[in-house]
Amino acid sequence: MTSMENQGLLNLGKPMALLAVAEEEGASQALAQMLLPLGYMGFVLAPLGLVYAHRKGMRSLKENPELLEDAHIAGENLVLLAERLKGTSFREPLPSYRYLSPLPGVAAD
């Protein structure tokens, strides 16, 4: 991710949805740990775009119709968001080196 960050926010305004499957309760924690850095990289989370499942005791995820419906909704919302964001411009922060020089007329703390 660092190489992408050094080139500016290449993912600014790009839609995303995250899906995680875990054997135990770690799926929601994994999503939380992915969401923050991806948000700082400029990605936009689709509505209902976080889907997680506990696979413990299941042979196949197809055994969980609620999960399949949640994933389907996340996918549809991802496409709808991509269509609406197309061509939209977003403000990008200044590169960090621009903040290093003192600003004229600003009082120091």
C-alpha positions as CSV (number, residue, x, y, z in Angstrom):
1,M,0.0,0.0,0.0
2,T,2.9,2.4,0.7
3,S,3.9,2.5,-3.0
4,M,0.4,3.4,-4.0
5,E,0.2,6.1,-1.3
6,N,3.5,7.7,-2.5
7,Q,1.9,8.2,-5.9
8,G,-1.1,10.1,-4.5
9,L,-4.5,8.7,-3.8
10,L,-5.0,6.5,-6.8
11,N,-8.1,5.0,-5.3
12,L,-9.8,8.2,-4.5
13,G,-13.6,7.8,-4.9
14,K,-13.4,4.1,-6.0
15,P,-16.2,2.0,-4.6
16,M,-15.6,-1.0,-2.4
17,A,-17.4,-3.8,-0.6
18,L,-15.7,-6.1,1.8
19,L,-16.6,-9.8,2.5
20,A,-14.9,-12.0,5.1
21,V,-15.4,-15.6,6.0
22,A,-13.8,-17.0,9.2
23,E,-14.1,-20.2,11.1
24,E,-14.9,-18.3,14.3
25,E,-15.7,-14.8,15.4
26,G,-12.8,-13.1,13.6
27,A,-14.6,-12.1,10.4
28,S,-16.0,-8.9,11.7
29,Q,-12.6,-8.0,13.3
30,A,-10.9,-8.6,10.0
31,L,-13.3,-6.3,8.2
32,A,-12.7,-3.6,10.8
33,Q,-9.0,-3.8,10.3
34,M,-9.3,-3.6,6.5
35,L,-11.8,-0.8,6.5
36,L,-9.7,1.9,8.1
37,P,-6.7,1.8,5.8
38,L,-8.8,1.4,2.7
39,G,-10.8,4.4,3.8
40,Y,-7.6,6.4,4.1
41,M,-6.6,5.3,0.6
42,G,-9.7,7.0,-0.8
43,F,-12.1,4.0,-1.2
44,V,-15.8,4.6,-0.7
45,L,-17.8,1.9,1.1
46,A,-21.0,0.8,-0.6
47,P,-24.1,0.8,1.5
48,L,-24.4,-2.5,3.3
49,G,-21.0,-3.3,1.9
50,L,-19.6,-5.2,4.9
51,V,-20.5,-8.9,4.8
52,Y,-19.1,-11.5,7.1
53,A,-19.9,-15.1,7.8
54,H,-19.0,-17.7,10.3
55,R,-18.3,-20.9,8.5
56,K,-17.8,-23.1,11.5
57,G,-19.7,-26.3,11.1
58,M,-20.8,-25.7,7.5
59,R,-19.6,-27.6,4.5
60,S,-20.5,-24.8,2.1
61,L,-21.5,-21.2,2.4
62,K,-24.5,-22.0,0.2
63,E,-26.0,-23.5,3.3
64,N,-26.5,-20.0,4.6
65,P,-29.2,-18.2,2.5
66,E,-29.0,-15.1,4.6
67,L,-25.3,-14.7,3.8
68,L,-25.9,-15.2,0.1
69,E,-28.6,-12.5,0.2
70,D,-26.3,-10.1,2.1
71,A,-23.5,-10.7,-0.5
72,H,-26.0,-10.2,-3.3
73,I,-27.2,-6.9,-1.9
74,A,-23.6,-5.7,-1.3
75,G,-22.7,-6.5,-4.9
76,E,-25.8,-4.7,-6.3
77,N,-25.1,-1.7,-4.1
78,L,-21.4,-1.7,-5.2
79,V,-22.5,-1.5,-8.9
80,L,-25.0,1.2,-8.2
81,L,-22.4,3.2,-6.3
82,A,-19.9,2.8,-9.1
83,E,-22.4,4.1,-11.6
84,R,-23.2,7.2,-9.4
85,L,-19.5,8.0,-8.6
86,K,-18.4,7.8,-12.2
87,G,-16.9,11.1,-13.3
88,T,-17.2,12.6,-9.8
89,S,-14.2,14.5,-8.6
90,F,-13.0,14.6,-4.9
91,R,-10.6,16.8,-3.0
92,E,-7.3,15.3,-2.4
93,P,-5.1,16.3,0.6
94,L,-1.8,18.1,-0.1
95,P,1.3,15.8,-0.2
96,S,2.9,15.6,3.3
97,Y,6.0,17.5,2.2
98,R,3.9,20.6,1.6
99,Y,3.1,20.8,5.3
100,L,6.7,20.8,6.4
101,S,7.4,24.5,5.7
102,P,5.9,27.1,8.1
103,L,2.8,28.8,6.8
104,P,3.1,32.7,6.7
105,G,1.0,34.5,9.2
106,V,0.1,31.5,11.3
107,A,0.8,31.7,15.0
108,A,2.7,28.8,16.6
109,D,1.2,26.8,19.4
